[in-house]
Amino acid sequence: MPEYGRGVQDMIEQAVQIEDREERRRCAETIFGIMLNMQPQLRELPDYKHRIWDHIAYISGYRLDIDYPFEITRLGEDAGRPEPLPYPMKDIGQRQYGYLIEESLRQLAEMPEGAERDELLALTANQMKQSLFVWNRDAMDDEKVASDIARYTKGKVILDLEKFHFAPVQTLPRQDGKKRKKK
């Protein structure tokens, strides 16, 4: 455990070599105090004492024969490799929008006209424009967003660009390291 350093490791190794059990316990308690002083942020954890005693046992290779104040947990034994999570593979028409945008467009097509539909349309259209901006700044266009909405909803939802005003796109620095040429 590199956070404690070679000195602590050497002290624990010396404690393992001590013949007298009581002397070995006192030495381990001193090492406990030193380790706690080296890692004071551990005091913020609710079980910090137990953790440090586990660390002492681990560093000694579980050879330090003392009466520990806590039951020692063997580090690394309970943490096996987790099972891989299944990743739902879904067909996405246009990757720049993603599955959730396409799903909201499907719901938009089924919703009756009204304030709720208009609000969802505004949120979706603004997110589509933001996604286009992130994916390819040069392809970001209000008309493209409107035509994509009409295409995805099979003409059931039409975004009127004369009445609808997009929210300003949050500009982030270019990720490709290129700078924009000034005209």
CORKA-V131708 format. One record per residue. N is the residue number from 1. RES is the residue in one letter. OMEGA is omega as a letter, one per 20 degrees, with the letter a starting at -180 (999 if undefined). Layout:
# CORKA-V131708
n:N res:RES omega:OMEGA
n:N res:RES omega:OMEGA
This chain:
# CORKA-V131708
n:1 res:M omega:a
n:2 res:P omega:a
n:3 res:E omega:r
n:4 res:Y omega:r
n:5 res:G omega:a
n:6 res:R omega:a
n:7 res:G omega:r
n:8 res:V omega:r
n:9 res:Q omega:r
n:10 res:D omega:r
n:11 res:M omega:r
n:12 res:I omega:r
n:13 res:E omega:r
n:14 res:Q omega:r
n:15 res:A omega:r
n:16 res:V omega:a
n:17 res:Q omega:a
n:18 res:I omega:a
n:19 res:E omega:a
n:20 res:D omega:a
n:21 res:R omega:a
n:22 res:E omega:r
n:23 res:E omega:r
n:24 res:R omega:r
n:25 res:R omega:r
n:26 res:R omega:r
n:27 res:C omega:r
n:28 res:A omega:r
n:29 res:E omega:r
n:30 res:T omega:r
n:31 res:I omega:r
n:32 res:F omega:r
n:33 res:G omega:r
n:34 res:I omega:a
n:35 res:M omega:r
n:36 res:L omega:r
n:37 res:N omega:r
n:38 res:M omega:a
n:39 res:Q omega:a
n:40 res:P omega:r
n:41 res:Q omega:r
n:42 res:L omega:a
n:43 res:R omega:r
n:44 res:E omega:r
n:45 res:L omega:a
n:46 res:P omega:a
n:47 res:D omega:a
n:48 res:Y omega:a
n:49 res:K omega:r
n:50 res:H omega:a
n:51 res:R omega:a
n:52 res:I omega:r
n:53 res:W omega:r
n:54 res:D omega:r
n:55 res:H omega:r
n:56 res:I omega:a
n:57 res:A omega:a
n:58 res:Y omega:a
n:59 res:I omega:r
n:60 res:S omega:a
n:61 res:G omega:a
n:62 res:Y omega:r
n:63 res:R omega:a
n:64 res:L omega:a
n:65 res:D omega:r
n:66 res:I omega:r
n:67 res:D omega:a
n:68 res:Y omega:r
n:69 res:P omega:r
n:70 res:F omega:r
n:71 res:E omega:a
n:72 res:I omega:r
n:73 res:T omega:r
n:74 res:R omega:a
n:75 res:L omega:r
n:76 res:G omega:a
n:77 res:E omega:a
n:78 res:D omega:a
n:79 res:A omega:r
n:80 res:G omega:r
n:81 res:R omega:a
n:82 res:P omega:r
n:83 res:E omega:r
n:84 res:P omega:r
n:85 res:L omega:r
n:86 res:P omega:a
n:87 res:Y omega:a
n:88 res:P omega:r
n:89 res:M omega:a
n:90 res:K omega:r
n:91 res:D omega:a
n:92 res:I omega:a
n:93 res:G omega:r
n:94 res:Q omega:a
n:95 res:R omega:a
n:96 res:Q omega:r
n:97 res:Y omega:a
n:98 res:G omega:a
n:99 res:Y omega:a
n:100 res:L omega:r
n:101 res:I omega:r
n:102 res:E omega:r
n:103 res:E omega:r
n:104 res:S omega:r
n:105 res:L omega:r
n:106 res:R omega:r
n:107 res:Q omega:r
n:108 res:L omega:a
n:109 res:A omega:a
n:110 res:E omega:a
n:111 res:M omega:r
n:112 res:P omega:r
n:113 res:E omega:r
n:114 res:G omega:a
n:115 res:A omega:a
n:116 res:E omega:r
n:117 res:R omega:r
n:118 res:D omega:r
n:119 res:E omega:r
n:120 res:L omega:r
n:121 res:L omega:r
n:122 res:A omega:r
n:123 res:L omega:a
n:124 res:T omega:a
n:125 res:A omega:r
n:126 res:N omega:r
n:127 res:Q omega:r
n:128 res:M omega:r
n:129 res:K omega:r
n:130 res:Q omega:r
n:131 res:S omega:r
n:132 res:L omega:a
n:133 res:F omega:a
n:134 res:V omega:a
n:135 res:W omega:a
n:136 res:N omega:a
n:137 res:R omega:a
n:138 res:D omega:a
n:139 res:A omega:a
n:140 res:M omega:a
n:141 res:D omega:r
n:142 res:D omega:a
n:143 res:E omega:r
n:144 res:K omega:r
n:145 res:V omega:a
n:146 res:A omega:a
n:147 res:S omega:r
n:148 res:D omega:r
n:149 res:I omega:r
n:150 res:A omega:a
n:151 res:R omega:a
n:152 res:Y omega:a
n:153 res:T omega:r
n:154 res:K omega:r
n:155 res:G omega:a
n:156 res:K omega:r
n:157 res:V omega:r
n:158 res:I omega:r
n:159 res:L omega:a
n:160 res:D omega:a
n:161 res:L omega:r
n:162 res:E omega:a
n:163 res:K omega:a
n:164 res:F omega:r
n:165 res:H omega:a
n:166 res:F omega:r
n:167 res:A omega:r
n:168 res:P omega:r
n:169 res:V omega:r
n:170 res:Q omega:a
n:171 res:T omega:r
n:172 res:L omega:r
n:173 res:P omega:a
n:174 res:R omega:a
n:175 res:Q omega:a
n:176 res:D omega:r
n:177 res:G omega:a
n:178 res:K omega:r
n:179 res:K omega:r
n:180 res:R omega:r
n:181 res:K omega:r
n:182 res:K omega:a
n:183 res:K omega:999
